[in-house]
């Protein structure tokens, strides 16, 4: 699974950071950065929660195969 960001929706409000700090970071300019593009194990479970809680629905998880084409 790979994290996908809709940059037109992301406002850098850091809900994802509070849920999965190892996978996301928001910088001083309120720009969100993905630190772990393909989370695994327990981190993947927390990323799923971050995706569900994103207030702007800017995050999603996609199969690596879906991103190839």
C-alpha positions in Angstrom: 0.0 0.0 0.0 1.2 3.5 -0.9 0.1 6.8 0.6 -1.5 9.1 -2.0 -2.0 12.8 -1.3 -4.4 15.1 -3.1 -2.3 18.3 -2.8 -5.3 20.4 -3.9 -7.1 19.4 -0.8 -4.3 19.2 1.8 -4.3 22.3 4.1 -1.5 21.1 6.3 -3.7 21.0 9.4 -1.5 18.1 10.9 -4.3 15.7 11.9 -2.2 13.0 10.1 0.9 14.0 12.1 -0.9 13.6 15.4 -2.0 10.1 14.4 1.1 8.8 12.6 4.1 11.1 13.3 6.5 8.6 11.8 4.8 8.8 8.4 3.9 12.5 8.1 5.4 15.9 8.9 4.1 19.5 8.5 6.8 22.1 8.1 6.9 25.8 9.2 5.0 26.8 6.1 2.1 24.4 6.8 3.3 22.1 4.0 2.7 18.4 4.7 5.4 15.9 3.8 5.1 12.1 3.5 8.1 10.5 5.3 7.2 6.9 4.7 5.5 6.4 1.3 4.8 2.7 1.8 4.1 2.1 5.5 3.9 -1.5 6.9 2.7 -3.3 10.0 1.6 -1.2 12.9 2.5 2.1 11.1 0.2 1.1 8.3 -2.7 0.7 10.7 -2.1 4.2 12.1 -1.8 5.6 8.6 -5.3 4.1 7.9 -6.6 6.0 10.9 -4.9 9.2 9.6 -6.5 8.7 6.2 -10.0 8.3 7.8 -9.5 11.3 10.1 -8.2 13.7 7.4 -10.8 16.6 7.5 -10.2 17.5 3.9 -10.1 13.9 2.6 -6.7 14.6 1.1 -5.2 11.3 2.0 -5.8 7.8 0.6 -4.0 4.5 0.4 -3.7 2.8 -3.0 -2.3 -0.5 -4.1 1.2 -0.1 -5.6 -0.1 -1.7 -8.8 -2.9 0.9 -9.2 -0.3 3.7 -9.1 1.8 2.1 -11.9 -0.4 3.0 -14.8 
